[in-house]
Every structure is written in structure tokens, then in C-alpha cells.
């Protein structure tokens, strides 16, 4: 959050400058910007390159006035431009009788005629007041192209209808080389003057710098021929308003002199009810006749429009630019990388140590824990030890077991090498059972008839930086789904389109045409990509219980970002929980999500490589499956009933506990452990009965639920999940007087930010209180006791874990004691404008409480004392503090408190309660207090 204390002052100054503009030549449209091509949809481009209007279909309004150092009121010049959708209009002029107003209108539009090169074209016309639009108007034709990411080039030809035959030509280029730095250049000339040798082309060069997360933009432009230097400052207020000033210096003859300047105020409405949707416009504005499954904006995040990438998490592990396996792909090196990652990686390191005590078996154990299916036949597991091994030591992940043709059993499995890559070309001779009594009959790779469903989700980055790749992404995604459809396999496919927010999601579907329509809406128009939120959105979609889950992330900037409030460890845990494997196609040098793909048994690919090849490799990797047939010891499998499910907490995290299962309260208990990583459990159970399941695990509340299996048939599998809840957070304490004696009364609990009263608690006869309270908020606690003055206390429960026992004692001082000792009481939340003594409206709730106190005790008198910090002179601070104290007194008098009961006093900096050497200390010293007086 930026400190915008100076916003009112800056706006007032800008308005003053515009009001005091002096007589100057009529403004040109290009005077309203110092960053040509730097603001898509700039309304002033109506007069200098109308193609820019087509780069953004929102709205933009800009007003400006010219000024110089004299600040006179004579004949102000002005200009106003507005743009809605793709159409712009504007006017420039002067109040002087000899200056004629100039009018402009134009239209811009995007076109798609060159592969991988976004283009915009535009046309506009300008004419003077009283002249013929088409007879005397100045026609302009413009073109803007983006030949590579973050590079814009522009061409405009003006005055095409001019009778003189002189045509003006302008070339512009704008290159955003970093989030905070941009370079510009331009070349401008008059064709007639050049042909006659009167003038030469005018080259310009510019530099743009963005500060404070792009709240402030600094720009400079240098005209080489005229030796002019133009310096600009623009500031973003909120998310809709930009105020700026552009000042021109002349450097002719070696002397530097100020020439003129222009102040502008720009409004770009983006919110609900405005001219654009919340945030960047989505790529689904022309959706092909279907409704998205879900589109949402992540909560608790703050976005600005037209800002670039969010800050990467500096503590996240960063993978080298190349794809060499060292340190990341081999299981031992990957294990060590995570172990030494520190910080947020510690939970994942701890989980890996539990899952795979031997780092060499990391990939094998990850597959076994998260990505292999259970063999549901308990009898088969008792008879046949399905500990299947390969001669080469490969990892074997069992996906399904078919025992319907006993004694022959089919095991469907995927095989990976020590680096997690699928292995092809294996035969019967490559496998053996640890139990030599089990005979392998055959091993073969299987085709699309295999009984293994696969749900695939494509997660597609739709930010502006994907402009060079997005068409290839669309085409290859369609090709990928064509291959899936033609294979006849049990596929479903879904997707996520995202930028700085989630644009649309499509849950995995067997309707492949619906997915083709979905992916056709992918467009590179966003201003940022927050990939972590997109992956999280994918984990929350609907998947078939028995399907493999494959995520394919396509982005040029796969980063763990600070503003998403998700660490890489969080993502990995989500993917494990979802049992999803993440394949990422990204820019290698823009990747600090170093271990996610490998720890979820996915792969990484360079976005510059062939998309066709990449998607083919992914398809091969997820479909390389073998059917191994062996002779079982069983001749037939008795039917047994299975109870299985998961135990999670109220936030959805898996919990490792013991489930005590009994037929009645007095019967024997069966203890069922859950997997501490996944929360899963499974047990063979006798059907036709009702069971009692109990879980007693600290710090959760005890759970007791019945499981009715009276209507269950033998051989069925029953699913039952349990959710554990933490106890409520409690607050307790006591009210103490000046002698540390407990006194009975009430405790008023307010929201510390809004001062809304949430509850009032009555203490017991000994002044003790206790209540349940919601964590995650800031509270204000005020003791209420007759004939006592309260001392309110702040309570911050943000970051407090649910179920915590909080304690807060509160203080009161008797009125008699307060008068005798001269005790002071601070008035919190009393606000003044900077360097002012006028009370702000936010102060009213606090002062109202003082009014109530004075009304309850009509015989007491109070002194209002105001204090300052040490900034400023002694004389100044004394005057400021006295004015502020008197301002509070005046408000109390207006609230019907008798003037004779009130005294104001300014103490300046004479009574500090903290050091004046720090910002925090000075803030504490700036305060308003009251004390009781005789």
C-alpha cells in the first residue's frame, strides 16, 4: 500500500496550473503525452496516430492546459480528448479571440493478416472551426505493429487532404526492455519541405522509468535538431486517475531556458459500471455461444490496471536457464535442493524425508504415494504379493488391476527411469515378481483400449507477453485434442485461461468441440500472469475419481510471485492432494518454480521449441502403459466390502490420525491409521451393520459419527470422508482498577478499523470475562464500569491460529483518582489533514464516545491536550497543537457540551511518549489526549 498523503495537494496544484494557463499557441494532440505508443488506447492519439485507439477497447479521457513561468490568467489554452471503445474525439483551442479551435476524430481497429505480428490500423481527420471537414480537413492514416514482445512500432501519414500537397510522416518505436525501463525513438518529416531542401527529418529519442510498482512514471524526450528537452512526471491515483506535467526546455546557443509546460489530468474508468470489465478485458468477450464453467477474481489480492508482472518471490528456488539435470532432475540432487531451500520449503522437505527415506528412490516413492492406484481386492493382496520389480531398477506405478479372469490377472502399469522419464520398449524379460511363485505370462504395451481414464487440463497464459506464441498455442492445442479424439482413448480435456486473474475455466469434458471453442478464445491481452493462481484453479476443478490427472502449463514466465500469497511448497502440496502431474512449457530464463514439475512427476519444456513435438512427447509420456498378465495363486476372489476415504481439516488439508471404529459403544475397537501425507484410509469391513467412527486427535475437536452399512451389499466399496474442526478461539481476562483490584462491569468489543460494536460482554461478580472470538481481525476492547474512566486496548488476531486461548486484562481508573492524579487518556483515531487543524470525518466515532462520557457524568470537566512530534520549529508546533486541541473543543461544543466544561491546551513536543528518532515513535507522539480537571 502506497502512502498517498500528497494526492489532494498534487491535484489541487494541477488544477491551479490549468486555471492559470497563459496565452500560447493552440495545443497539438501530441503535447498530451511524452510517451508515444506507451499507453494503449491513449485518447490523444486521435490526432497523432489513430491506430493506437484500436489497441484497447476501453475508455480514456484526458484534459490539459498550457502554462509557463508567468502563471497569468490571460487567454488560457486548453485541450480535451475522449475515447470510448475504438473511437476517439478531441478539441484544442484558446479563449483568445484570434485563436481558432481545432477538432479531431478518429477510429482504430486490430487486424490479423500477419502471423505472430499483432497489427492495428486507424484513420482520423482534424479540422479548424468554421472550415470544411472534407474540403479543408487533415486526413491521417496510422499503423501500429508489434514485431516482437514488448516492442511497438508506429507509422502515421498526416495531411493527406492538404491543398499544398505537403504530407507529414512520423515513425515511432517504443521498447519496454524491463518492467521499470523503456526506450523510445521517433523520426518526423514534412515531405514537401524535404523535397525542396527546406528541412531535414527530425529525430527524437526518449527514456521512460517507472517507480514504486508503476505508481509514478518519469519520461524524457530529446529533439536533436531543435535541441529541445521535454521532461514528464505522471502519477497514478487509485486505479483510474493519472495526473501529470510535461515541461519543455530549450538548449539553443548553449543556453538552457524554460519554454513552456502542460498539465494533464487523465481518467481511465475500469471498475464495475464503467466502460471496461474489472481488470484487463478478458479474451472471452466474443465467446462462441457457450457459458464458462467458472470465471472469478482471486480474493484478498490488489491489482492495478495496466501494470506489468508482479514481483517474483526472492526466496523461491530458481532453476538455471538451461535444462541440464544437475541439481534438479536426479532424485538425490533434487532431494538435497529442496532440503537446503529453507523457509517455505521445509514442510515439503519433511514430507519427502517421510515418503522416501532413501533419496535414490524419490521418484519411485512419489509415484507409489500419490500417483499409483490401490489394488482394491484385499484377498488378492493377501494371496499375491504384487511387489513387481524390473531388471533395470525402474520405478513401476500400478494404474489398475483386472482380476475378472482368474487365475489370470492383468496389471496395468507405467514405468519410469531414475529421472522420472517414461520408459518404452520393455518386454516380459524386463520384469519379475519378488514372489517367485508368481509366473509372468506376458508383457505388452497397450493401445487406446486400455482401461485407464485420463483427465487433461491445459493452463494457458493470456498475458500480453504471450503475443508471439498465442496463435501457435491455440493451433497446437486444437491439434492435441484432435489426436486425443481420434485415438479413441478414455480422455477428457479442460482448460484455464488466465492473466492477472482467472478469465475462464472449462472442467474436463468429453465434448472435444466445446474445448475447441474454449481454446479459440485464448488471446494475449492481459497485463500480467500469475501462474500460481492458475495452477490452484486447476486443482479445484472436477475430475473423475479413477482418472490420471495431467496439467499442462503454457507460459513465458513461470514464476512464484509474492502477491499470489502461494509458495512453491503450497503448489506442490495442492498437486499432490489432487494427484495431478504438472508439465510446464515455459521460458527457461523466467522460471523460479524450480522443482514443482519434477516433484509431481511432470516434465519441463522450452516454449521456443516445437509445440507439436512437445505435445507429442507429453502425450507419449502419459500414455506409455504396459499390460502385464500373470497367474495368480487364487482361483477366485471372495467378495469383500471395503470402507475407504480421507480425513482432512476444515481447510481441506490431509490429517494423519487414527480412526477408532466399533459396532457399538461397548464393542471392540478397530484402529485404522490414515496416511499422514494424503489423509487416506482403507479397511475391509463387514456389511449389514452400523458402525461408530471416533477420532480424538489434538488440537482438533473430538469427532464421532455413525456409518450405516445396513443396505450395503457384499463386495461394494463405501466411501466416507471425515472433516476435523479446530475449537473456537477464546478471549478471557479481567477488569482491574488503579489499585489492581478486580471490578465488575462490561467489556465492549469493537472492530478496530470501522469502530462498529460487535458485542458487549457482562463480567462475573469478580470482574472476569470470557467469550468466543473470530481470529483474523483487529479488535478494540473497552471496559465499561460506572464512575470509572476506561483505557481501551487493541487486540490483533491476524495470524492467530484457530483454537488459541487469548488473554487480555483491561484497565479502568476511578473518576476521583483521575482528577487527583491528573491522569491522561488517549483519544485514538483522531485524524487531521497533514499540517492542518481541521478534524477529518473519520474522527467522529471516537469523539462521539467522549461526548457520551461527558453526558453520563455532567459534573466533570476535561482538558483536551494535543501533542506533536519534533519536526518543525518550536513556535510552529505550539501553534499547530493549540489549534488542533481547540478544534476538538469546538466540535464538542457543537455537540452540546457546555463550553465551561472544556479547556484546550497545545503541548507541542514537550511531552513525548516515544523517541522522535524513528517514524514509529513520531507517530506515537502525534496524539490527542484528555484528562479530568477540577
Residue pairs with C-beta under 8 A, 6 or more apart in sequence:
1 302
2 212
2 213
2 215
4 237
5 834
6 834
7 237
8 833
10 235
10 243
11 237
11 243
11 265
14 243
14 245
14 263
14 265
15 265
17 65
17 67
17 71
17 245
17 261
17 263
18 63
18 64
18 65
18 67
18 76
18 78
18 263
18 265
19 65
19 73
19 76
20 67
20 71
20 72
20 73
20 76
21 65
21 66
21 67
21 76
21 77
21 78
22 66
22 67
22 68
22 70
22 71
22 72
22 73
22 74
22 75
22 76
22 77
23 72
23 74
23 75
23 76
23 77
23 94
23 96
24 66
24 68
24 77
24 94
24 260
25 77
25 99
26 77
26 92
26 93
26 94
26 99
26 100
26 101
26 102
27 64
27 66
27 77
27 78
27 79
27 92
27 262
28 47
28 48
28 92
29 44
29 45
29 46
29 47
29 48
29 79
29 81
29 90
29 92
29 104
30 36
30 44
30 47
30 48
31 64
31 66
31 79
31 246
31 262
32 42
32 44
32 62
32 64
32 79
32 81
32 262
32 264
33 39
33 42
33 44
33 45
33 246
34 206
34 219
34 220
34 221
34 230
34 231
34 232
34 246
35 174
35 182
35 184
35 206
35 208
35 217
35 219
35 232
36 48
36 49
36 154
36 172
36 174
36 184
36 186
36 206
37 49
37 52
37 144
37 152
37 153
37 154
37 172
37 173
37 174
37 184
38 174
38 182
38 184
38 208
38 219
39 60
39 306
40 52
40 55
40 56
40 306
41 52
41 53
41 55
41 56
41 57
41 58
41 60
41 83
42 52
42 60
42 62
42 83
43 53
43 60
43 61
43 62
43 81
43 82
43 83
43 88
43 90
44 62
44 79
44 81
44 90
45 51
45 52
45 53
45 88
45 106
45 108
45 122
45 142
46 53
46 81
46 83
46 88
46 89
46 90
46 104
46 105
46 106
46 124
47 81
47 90
47 104
47 106
47 124
47 126
47 140
48 156
48 170
49 122
49 140
49 142
49 144
49 154
49 156
49 170
49 172
50 88
50 106
50 107
50 108
50 122
50 123
50 124
50 140
50 142
50 156
51 108
51 120
51 121
51 122
51 142
51 143
51 144
51 154
51 156
52 108
52 120
52 122
52 142
52 144
52 154
53 83
53 86
53 87
53 88
53 106
53 107
53 108
53 122
54 86
54 107
54 108
54 109
54 110
54 120
54 121
54 122
54 144
55 108
55 110
55 120
55 144
56 281
57 85
57 86
57 276
57 281
58 268
58 269
58 270
58 275
58 276
58 281
59 82
59 83
59 84
59 85
59 268
59 269
59 274
59 275
59 276
60 81
60 82
60 83
60 266
60 267
60 268
61 80
61 81
61 82
61 83
61 266
61 267
61 268
62 80
62 81
62 82
62 264
62 265
62 266
62 267
63 78
63 79
63 80
63 81
63 264
63 265
64 78
64 79
64 80
64 262
64 263
64 264
64 265
65 76
65 77
65 78
65 79
65 262
65 263
66 76
66 77
66 78
66 260
66 261
66 262
67 260
67 261
67 262
67 263
68 258
68 259
68 260
68 261
69 258
75 94
75 95
75 96
75 99
76 94
76 95
77 92
77 93
77 94
77 99
78 92
78 93
78 94
78 95
79 90
79 91
79 92
79 93
80 90
80 91
80 92
81 88
81 89
81 90
81 91
81 104
82 88
82 89
82 90
83 89
84 275
85 275
86 107
86 108
86 109
87 105
87 106
87 107
88 104
88 105
88 106
88 107
88 108
88 124
89 103
89 104
89 105
89 106
90 103
90 104
90 105
91 101
91 102
91 103
91 104
92 101
92 102
92 104
93 99
93 100
93 101
93 102
93 129
100 128
100 129
100 130
101 128
101 129
102 126
102 127
102 128
102 129
103 126
103 127
103 128
103 129
104 124
104 125
104 126
105 124
105 125
106 122
106 123
106 124
106 125
106 140
107 122
107 123
107 124
108 120
108 121
108 122
108 142
109 120
109 121
109 122
110 118
110 119
110 120
111 119
111 120
111 121
112 119
113 119
114 145
115 471
116 467
116 468
116 469
116 471
116 472
117 145
117 146
117 147
118 145
118 146
118 467
118 524
119 143
119 144
119 145
119 146
120 143
120 144
120 145
121 141
121 142
121 143
121 144
122 140
122 141
122 142
122 143
122 144
123 139
123 140
123 141
123 142
124 139
124 140
124 142
125 133
125 134
125 137
125 138
125 139
125 140
125 161
126 137
126 138
126 140
127 133
127 136
127 137
127 138
128 136
131 137
134 161
135 161
136 161
136 163
137 161
138 158
138 159
138 160
138 161
138 162
139 158
139 159
139 160
139 161
140 156
140 157
140 158
140 159
140 160
141 156
141 157
141 160
142 154
142 155
142 156
142 157
143 154
143 155
143 156
144 152
144 153
144 154
145 152
145 153
145 154
146 152
146 153
146 467
147 153
148 468
149 464
149 465
149 467
149 468
149 556
150 175
150 176
150 177
150 465
151 173
151 174
151 175
151 176
152 172
152 173
152 174
152 175
153 171
153 172
153 173
153 174
154 170
154 171
154 172
154 173
154 174
155 169
155 170
155 171
155 172
156 169
156 170
156 172
157 167
157 168
157 169
158 167
158 168
158 169
158 170
159 166
159 167
159 168
160 167
164 192
165 192
166 190
166 191
166 192
166 193
167 190
167 191
167 192
168 188
168 189
168 190
168 191
169 188
169 189
169 190
169 191
170 186
170 187
170 188
171 186
171 187
171 188
172 184
172 185
172 186
173 184
173 185
173 186
174 182
174 183
174 184
175 182
175 183
175 184
176 182
176 308
177 183
179 210
179 214
179 308
179 309
180 209
180 210
180 211
180 214
181 207
181 208
181 209
181 210
182 207
182 208
182 209
182 210
183 205
183 206
183 207
183 208
184 204
184 205
184 206
184 207
184 208
184 221
185 203
185 204
185 205
185 206
186 203
186 204
186 205
186 206
187 201
187 202
187 203
187 204
188 201
188 202
188 204
189 199
189 200
189 201
189 202
190 199
193 199
194 200
194 201
200 225
202 223
202 224
202 225
202 226
203 224
203 225
204 221
204 222
204 223
204 224
205 221
205 222
205 224
206 219
206 220
206 221
206 222
207 219
207 220
208 217
208 218
208 219
208 220
209 217
209 218
209 219
210 216
210 217
210 218
211 217
211 218
213 304
213 307
213 311
214 236
214 304
214 307
214 308
215 235
215 236
216 233
216 234
216 235
216 236
217 232
217 233
217 234
217 235
217 236
217 244
218 231
218 232
218 233
219 231
219 232
219 233
219 234
219 246
220 229
220 230
220 231
220 232
221 229
221 230
221 232
222 228
222 229
222 230
223 229
223 230
226 250
226 252
227 250
227 251
227 252
228 248
228 249
228 250
228 251
228 259
229 248
229 249
229 251
230 246
230 247
230 248
230 249
231 246
231 247
231 249
232 244
232 245
232 246
232 247
233 244
233 245
234 242
234 243
234 244
235 242
235 243
235 244
236 242
236 304
237 243
239 270
239 271
239 304
239 305
240 267
240 268
240 269
240 270
240 271
240 274
241 265
241 266
241 267
241 268
242 264
242 265
242 266
242 267
242 268
243 263
243 264
243 265
243 266
244 263
244 264
244 265
244 266
245 261
245 262
245 263
245 264
246 261
246 262
246 264
247 258
247 260
247 261
248 258
248 259
248 260
248 261
249 256
249 257
249 258
249 259
250 256
250 257
250 258
250 259
268 305
268 306
269 275
269 276
270 276
270 278
270 279
270 305
271 278
272 278
278 297
279 297
279 303
279 305
279 499
279 500
279 501
280 305
280 499
280 500
280 501
280 525
280 526
280 527
281 525
282 295
282 497
282 503
282 504
282 525
283 462
283 497
283 503
283 521
283 522
283 523
283 525
284 292
284 295
284 497
284 503
284 504
284 521
286 521
287 517
287 521
288 517
288 520
288 521
289 517
290 514
290 517
290 518
292 504
292 505
292 506
292 518
293 504
293 505
293 506
293 507
293 541
294 502
294 504
294 505
294 537
295 502
295 503
295 504
295 505
296 501
296 502
297 501
297 502
298 501
298 502
298 530
298 533
298 564
300 565
301 563
301 564
301 565
302 563
303 500
303 501
303 528
305 527
306 527
307 527
307 528
308 527
308 528
309 528
309 529
309 557
309 559
309 561
310 500
310 528
310 530
310 561
310 562
310 563
310 564
311 561
311 562
311 563
312 559
312 560
312 561
312 562
312 592
313 559
313 560
313 561
313 562
313 567
313 592
315 342
315 343
315 344
316 559
316 560
316 567
316 568
316 592
316 593
316 594
317 337
317 338
317 341
317 345
317 568
317 592
317 594
317 595
318 591
318 592
318 594
319 328
319 588
319 591
319 592
319 593
319 594
319 595
319 604
320 327
320 588
321 588
321 589
322 588
323 588
323 604
323 606
325 333
325 419
326 333
327 333
327 334
327 337
328 334
328 337
328 594
328 595
328 598
329 419
329 420
329 598
330 418
330 419
331 356
331 359
331 360
331 361
331 362
331 363
331 418
331 419
332 359
332 360
332 362
334 362
334 595
334 598
334 599
335 352
335 356
335 359
335 362
336 359
337 594
337 595
338 345
338 348
338 349
338 352
338 595
338 599
339 345
339 349
339 352
339 353
341 349
344 567
344 568
344 569
344 570
345 567
345 568
345 569
346 569
347 569
347 573
348 569
348 572
348 573
348 599
351 573
351 677
352 362
352 599
354 676
354 677
355 362
355 365
355 366
355 369
355 677
356 362
356 364
356 365
356 366
360 418
361 395
363 395
363 416
363 418
363 419
363 420
363 601
364 395
364 396
366 599
366 600
366 601
367 395
367 397
367 414
367 416
367 601
368 397
369 576
369 675
369 677
369 678
370 576
370 579
370 600
370 677
370 678
371 397
371 548
371 579
371 581
371 601
372 397
372 398
372 399
373 398
373 399
373 400
373 401
373 546
374 644
374 682
375 381
375 386
375 398
375 401
376 401
376 642
376 717
377 401
377 403
377 637
377 640
378 640
378 642
378 684
379 634
379 637
379 638
379 640
380 386
380 401
380 403
380 409
380 632
380 634
380 637
383 632
383 633
383 634
384 409
384 435
384 438
384 630
384 632
384 633
384 634
385 433
385 434
385 435
385 438
386 398
386 401
386 411
386 433
387 433
387 434
387 435
388 396
388 398
388 411
388 413
388 431
388 432
388 433
388 434
388 628
389 396
389 431
389 432
389 433
389 434
390 396
390 415
390 426
390 430
390 431
390 432
391 429
391 430
391 431
391 432
392 417
392 423
392 430
393 418
394 415
394 416
394 417
394 418
394 423
395 415
395 416
395 417
395 418
395 420
396 413
396 414
396 415
396 431
397 413
397 414
397 415
397 416
398 411
398 412
398 413
399 412
399 413
399 414
399 452
399 548
399 625
400 411
400 412
400 451
400 452
400 546
401 409
401 410
401 411
401 412
402 409
402 410
402 412
402 451
403 409
403 410
403 632
403 634
403 637
406 632
406 634
406 635
406 636
406 637
407 631
407 632
407 633
407 634
407 635
408 441
408 629
408 630
408 631
408 632
409 629
409 630
409 631
409 632
410 627
410 628
410 629
411 627
411 628
411 629
411 630
412 446
412 450
412 451
412 452
412 625
412 626
412 627
412 628
413 625
413 626
413 628
414 422
414 624
414 625
414 626
415 422
415 423
415 426
415 624
415 626
416 422
416 423
416 601
417 423
420 598
420 601
420 603
421 603
421 621
422 620
422 621
422 624
423 624
424 445
424 620
424 624
426 443
426 445
426 626
427 443
428 440
428 442
428 443
430 443
431 440
431 443
431 628
432 440
433 440
433 630
437 633
438 630
438 631
438 632
438 633
439 630
439 631
440 628
440 629
440 630
441 629
441 630
441 631
442 627
442 628
442 629
443 626
443 627
443 628
443 629
444 626
444 627
445 624
445 625
445 626
445 627
446 625
446 626
446 627
448 487
448 488
448 489
449 488
450 489
450 625
450 627
451 490
452 490
452 548
452 625
453 490
453 491
453 492
453 544
453 546
453 547
453 548
454 489
454 490
454 491
454 492
454 547
454 548
454 550
454 622
454 623
455 491
455 492
455 493
455 494
455 508
455 543
455 544
455 547
455 548
455 549
455 550
456 484
456 491
456 492
456 493
456 494
456 508
456 550
456 551
456 552
456 622
457 493
457 494
457 495
457 496
457 508
457 538
457 541
457 549
457 550
457 551
457 552
457 580
458 477
458 480
458 493
458 494
458 495
458 496
458 519
458 552
458 554
459 495
459 496
459 498
459 531
459 534
459 535
459 538
459 551
459 552
459 553
459 554
459 555
460 473
460 477
460 495
460 496
460 497
460 498
460 519
460 522
460 554
460 555
461 498
461 499
461 529
461 531
461 534
461 554
461 555
461 556
461 557
462 470
462 497
462 498
462 499
462 503
462 522
462 523
462 524
462 525
462 526
462 529
463 499
463 500
463 524
463 526
463 527
463 528
463 529
463 555
463 557
464 524
464 525
464 526
464 527
465 524
465 529
465 556
465 557
466 473
466 524
466 529
466 555
466 556
467 524
469 524
469 554
469 556
469 607
470 522
470 523
470 524
472 611
473 522
473 554
473 611
474 519
474 520
474 522
475 611
476 611
476 612
476 615
477 495
477 519
477 522
478 516
478 519
478 520
479 612
479 615
480 615
480 619
481 493
481 512
481 515
481 516
481 519
482 512
483 619
484 491
484 493
484 512
484 619
485 491
485 512
489 623
490 547
491 510
492 508
492 509
492 510
492 544
492 547
493 508
493 509
493 512
493 515
494 505
494 506
494 507
494 508
494 509
494 515
494 541
495 504
495 505
495 506
495 515
495 518
495 519
496 502
496 504
496 505
496 506
496 534
496 537
496 538
497 503
497 504
497 505
497 518
497 521
497 522
498 526
498 529
498 530
498 531
498 533
498 534
498 537
499 525
499 526
499 527
499 528
499 529
499 530
500 526
500 527
500 528
500 529
500 530
501 530
501 533
502 533
502 534
502 537
503 526
504 518
504 521
505 537
505 538
505 541
506 514
506 515
506 518
507 541
507 542
508 541
508 542
508 543
508 544
508 547
509 515
529 555
529 556
529 557
530 561
530 563
530 564
531 553
531 555
531 557
531 558
531 559
531 561
531 593
532 560
532 561
532 564
532 566
532 570
532 571
532 593
533 564
533 566
534 553
535 551
535 553
535 571
535 574
535 575
535 582
536 566
536 571
536 574
538 551
538 580
539 574
539 575
539 577
539 578
539 580
543 549
543 578
548 581
548 622
549 578
549 579
549 580
549 581
550 580
550 581
550 583
550 618
550 622
551 575
551 580
551 581
551 582
551 583
551 602
552 583
552 584
552 585
552 615
552 618
553 582
553 583
553 584
553 585
553 586
554 585
554 586
554 607
555 584
555 585
555 586
555 587
555 607
556 586
556 587
556 590
556 607
557 586
557 587
557 590
557 591
558 584
558 586
558 587
558 590
558 591
558 593
559 590
559 591
559 592
559 593
560 566
560 567
560 568
560 571
560 592
560 593
568 593
568 594
568 595
568 596
571 593
571 596
572 595
572 596
572 599
572 600
573 653
575 581
575 582
575 596
575 600
576 600
576 677
576 678
577 652
577 654
577 678
580 600
581 600
581 601
581 602
581 622
582 596
582 597
582 600
582 602
583 597
583 602
583 603
583 604
583 605
583 618
583 621
584 591
584 593
584 596
584 597
584 602
584 603
584 604
584 605
585 604
585 605
585 606
585 607
585 611
585 614
586 604
586 605
586 606
586 607
587 606
587 607
587 608
588 606
591 604
596 602
597 603
597 604
598 604
603 617
603 618
603 621
605 614
605 617
605 618
639 714
639 715
640 684
640 714
640 715
641 684
641 685
641 686
641 687
641 709
641 712
641 713
641 714
641 715
641 716
641 717
641 718
642 682
642 683
642 684
642 685
642 716
642 717
642 718
643 682
643 683
643 684
643 685
643 707
643 709
643 717
643 718
643 720
644 680
644 681
644 682
644 683
644 717
644 718
644 719
644 720
645 680
645 681
645 719
645 720
645 721
645 722
646 654
646 674
646 678
646 679
646 680
646 681
646 721
646 722
647 654
647 655
647 657
647 659
647 674
647 679
647 681
647 695
647 721
647 722
647 723
647 724
648 654
648 655
648 679
648 721
648 722
648 723
648 724
649 655
649 700
649 723
649 724
649 725
649 726
650 723
650 724
650 725
650 726
653 679
654 674
654 675
654 676
654 677
654 678
654 679
654 680
655 674
655 676
655 679
655 697
655 700
655 724
656 673
656 674
656 675
656 676
656 677
656 679
657 673
657 674
657 695
657 697
657 724
658 671
658 672
658 673
658 674
658 695
658 697
659 671
659 672
659 673
659 674
659 681
659 693
659 694
659 695
659 722
660 669
660 670
660 671
660 672
660 693
660 694
660 695
660 696
661 669
661 670
661 671
661 672
661 683
661 685
661 691
661 692
661 693
661 694
661 707
662 668
662 669
662 670
662 691
662 692
662 694
663 689
663 690
663 691
663 692
664 692
665 692
670 683
672 681
672 683
673 681
674 680
674 681
675 681
685 691
685 709
685 718
686 709
687 709
687 712
687 713
687 714
687 716
688 709
688 710
688 712
689 709
689 710
690 706
690 707
690 708
690 709
690 710
691 706
691 707
691 709
692 704
692 705
692 706
692 707
693 703
693 704
693 705
693 706
693 707
693 720
693 722
694 702
694 703
694 704
695 702
695 703
695 722
695 724
696 702
696 703
697 724
699 726
699 727
699 803
700 724
700 725
700 726
701 724
701 725
701 726
701 727
703 722
703 724
703 725
705 722
707 718
707 720
709 718
712 718
726 801
726 802
726 803
727 802
727 803
728 772
728 773
728 802
728 803
729 772
729 773
729 774
729 775
729 797
729 800
729 802
729 803
729 804
729 805
729 806
730 770
730 771
730 772
730 773
730 805
730 806
731 770
731 771
731 772
731 773
731 795
731 806
731 807
731 808
732 768
732 769
732 770
732 771
732 805
732 806
732 807
732 808
733 747
733 768
733 769
733 807
733 808
733 809
733 810
734 742
734 763
734 766
734 767
734 768
734 769
734 809
734 810
735 742
735 743
735 744
735 745
735 747
735 763
735 767
735 769
735 783
735 785
735 809
735 810
735 811
735 812
736 742
736 743
736 767
736 809
736 810
736 811
736 812
737 743
737 788
737 811
737 812
737 813
737 814
738 811
738 812
738 813
738 814
738 817
742 766
742 767
742 768
743 767
743 785
743 788
743 812
744 763
744 764
744 765
744 766
744 767
744 785
745 763
745 767
745 783
745 784
745 785
745 786
745 788
745 812
746 760
746 761
746 762
746 763
746 783
746 784
746 785
747 760
747 761
747 763
747 769
747 781
747 782
747 783
747 784
747 810
748 757
748 759
748 760
748 781
748 782
748 783
748 784
749 757
749 758
749 759
749 760
749 761
749 771
749 773
749 779
749 780
749 781
750 756
750 757
750 758
750 779
750 780
750 781
750 782
751 758
751 777
751 778
751 779
751 780
752 777
752 778
752 779
752 780
752 794
752 795
752 796
753 778
755 780
755 829
755 845
755 846
758 779
759 771
760 784
761 769
761 771
762 769
763 769
773 779
773 797
773 806
774 797
775 797
775 798
775 800
775 801
775 802
775 804
776 797
776 798
776 800
777 797
777 798
778 794
778 795
778 796
778 797
778 798
779 794
779 795
779 796
779 797
780 792
780 793
780 794
780 795
780 828
781 792
781 793
781 794
781 795
781 808
781 810
782 790
782 792
782 793
782 810
783 790
783 791
783 810
783 811
783 812
784 790
785 812
787 814
787 815
787 857
788 812
788 813
788 814
788 815
789 812
789 813
789 814
789 815
789 818
789 823
789 825
789 853
789 932
790 810
790 811
790 812
791 810
791 811
791 812
791 813
791 825
792 828
793 808
793 810
793 811
795 806
795 808
797 806
800 806
813 823
815 857
815 860
815 932
817 823
818 825
818 931
818 932
819 860
819 932
819 933
819 934
822 931
822 933
823 931
823 932
824 865
824 929
824 930
824 931
825 929
825 930
825 931
826 927
826 928
826 929
827 846
827 847
827 850
827 888
827 927
827 928
827 929
827 930
828 846
829 842
829 843
829 845
829 846
830 839
830 843
830 846
830 847
830 888
830 927
830 928
831 839
831 840
831 842
831 843
832 838
832 839
832 840
832 884
832 887
833 840
835 880
837 880
837 883
837 884
837 886
837 887
838 887
839 847
839 887
839 888
839 891
847 888
847 891
847 892
847 895
848 895
850 862
850 892
850 930
851 892
851 895
851 897
854 860
854 862
854 892
854 897
854 901
855 897
860 901
860 932
861 900
861 901
861 902
861 903
861 932
861 933
861 934
862 901
862 902
862 903
862 930
862 931
862 932
862 933
863 902
863 903
863 904
863 905
863 930
863 931
863 933
864 885
864 888
864 889
864 892
864 902
864 903
864 904
864 905
864 928
864 929
864 930
865 885
865 904
865 905
865 906
865 907
865 928
865 929
865 930
865 931
866 881
866 882
866 884
866 885
866 888
866 904
866 905
866 906
866 907
866 927
866 928
866 929
867 881
867 907
867 908
867 909
867 911
867 912
867 925
867 926
867 927
867 928
867 929
868 877
868 880
868 881
868 908
868 909
868 925
868 926
869 909
869 912
869 916
869 921
869 922
869 923
869 925
869 926
870 877
870 909
870 912
870 916
870 922
870 925
871 877
871 916
871 922
872 880
874 908
874 909
877 908
877 909
878 906
878 908
879 906
880 906
880 908
881 906
881 907
881 908
882 904
882 905
882 906
883 906
884 906
884 928
885 904
885 905
885 906
885 928
886 904
888 904
888 928
889 902
889 903
889 904
892 902
893 899
893 902
903 933
909 916
909 925
912 921
912 925
913 924
913 925
913 927
914 920
914 921
914 922
914 924
914 925
915 921
916 922
916 925
